[in-house]
Every structure is written in structure tokens, then in C-alpha cells.
Amino acid sequence: MTDIERVAQLEGELEREEALNRLLLDTDKNQNNVIRHFRKMVVTLLVCSTIIICTMVVGFFWYEGQFDATTTTTDTTTTSMETDGANANINNVTDGDMYNDNAVHNNN
């Protein structure tokens, strides 16, 4: 191999190396742009979400503020019941026997 061929081969390798370096630099710039746009998108999404949530909270408090709070008092009364007759039964629902029968669902 002559010196001219060797110089031509080295120049070709140098051009390929420069092309590869330019390609890597362009890829790096594009990647930085993509990352920058992604960050902007995430920040925009967070800001919009925060605004929406704050608006919902303010709207909820405004809606609930339209009503007056009232105090309710409850009186408890005790009632006693008495029955007469052979088949007279009082159906006391608080005992769990709503239908006052002997069904399977009433057996605990």
C-alpha cells in the first residue's frame, strides 16, 4: 500500500468519524429537546391538575356553604304493649324476628 492510498484511507476514516460524531451530537440535541418538551408537558399537566382540584374544592365549599346547619333534638319514648287471647303476639322487630314466624332464617 502506497502512502497516497494510506492517506486516502485515513481521510475516509476521518470523514466517517466526523459523520458519526455529528450524528451523535444531533442525537444528543434531539434527546435534550425531547426531555425539555416532556418536562414542560409534565409541569403543564401538574399545573392544570392543581387548578382543577383547587376549583373543585372551592366549588364544594361554596356549594356546602349555601345550606344552614341545624341542630336536631331527639326525644325517646318508651311504649309498653299488652295483649289478650291465646294467639295474640306482639311482633317486636328489634329482636330480629321481623315476620314473627318459625322460618329457618330466624334461627341464630
C-alpha positions in Angstrom: 0.0 0.0 0.0 1.4 3.3 -1.0 1.4 6.5 1.0 -1.3 8.1 -1.2 -3.6 5.1 -0.7 -2.9 5.2 3.0 -3.6 8.9 3.3 -6.9 8.4 1.3 -7.9 5.6 3.6 -7.1 7.7 6.7 -9.1 10.6 5.2 -12.1 8.3 4.6 -11.9 7.0 8.2 -11.7 10.6 9.4 -14.8 11.6 7.4 -16.7 8.6 8.8 -15.6 9.5 12.3 -16.7 13.1 11.8 -20.0 12.0 10.4 -20.5 9.7 13.3 -19.7 12.5 15.8 -22.2 14.8 14.0 -24.8 12.1 14.2 -24.2 11.6 17.9 -24.3 15.3 18.6 -27.6 15.7 16.6 -29.0 12.7 18.6 -27.9 14.3 21.8 -29.5 17.6 20.9 -32.8 15.9 19.8 -32.8 13.9 23.1 -32.3 17.1 25.1 -35.2 18.7 23.2 -37.5 15.7 23.8 -36.6 15.8 27.5 -37.2 19.5 27.7 -40.6 19.1 26.0 -41.5 16.2 28.2 -40.7 18.3 31.3 -42.8 21.2 30.0 -45.7 18.7 29.4 -45.4 17.3 32.9 -45.3 20.7 34.5 -48.3 21.8 32.5 -50.2 18.7 33.5 -49.4 19.2 37.2 -50.4 22.9 37.0 -53.7 22.0 35.2 -54.4 19.2 37.7 -53.7 21.5 40.6 -56.0 24.2 39.2 -58.8 21.7 38.6 -58.5 20.2 42.1 -58.5 23.7 43.7 -61.5 24.7 41.7 -63.3 21.5 42.8 -62.5 22.2 46.5 -63.6 25.8 46.3 -66.8 24.7 44.5 -67.5 22.1 47.1 -67.1 24.6 49.9 -69.3 27.2 48.1 -72.0 24.6 47.5 -71.9 23.4 51.1 -71.9 27.0 52.3 -75.4 27.5 50.8 -77.0 25.4 53.5 -77.6 26.3 57.1 -76.6 23.9 59.8 -79.4 22.9 62.0 -79.5 21.2 65.4 -81.9 18.3 65.8 -83.1 17.2 69.2 -84.5 13.7 69.5 -86.9 12.6 72.2 -87.1 9.0 73.2 -90.3 7.5 74.4 -91.0 4.1 75.9 -94.1 2.2 75.0 -95.4 -0.9 76.6 -97.9 -3.2 74.9 -100.0 -5.9 76.3 -102.1 -8.5 74.6 -105.0 -10.7 75.5 -106.0 -14.0 74.0 -104.5 -17.4 73.2 -102.9 -16.4 69.8 -102.1 -12.8 70.5 -98.4 -12.0 69.9 -96.6 -8.7 69.6 -94.2 -8.5 66.7 -91.1 -6.9 68.1 -88.8 -6.3 65.2 -85.8 -5.3 67.3 -85.5 -9.0 68.4 -84.7 -9.9 64.8 -87.9 -11.8 64.1 -89.4 -9.4 61.6 -92.1 -11.7 60.4 -92.8 -13.4 63.8 -92.6 -16.9 62.3 -90.6 -20.0 62.7 -88.6 -19.7 59.4 -85.1 -21.0 59.1 -83.6 -17.6 58.6 -84.7 -16.6 62.1 -82.6 -19.3 63.8 -79.3 -18.0 65.0 
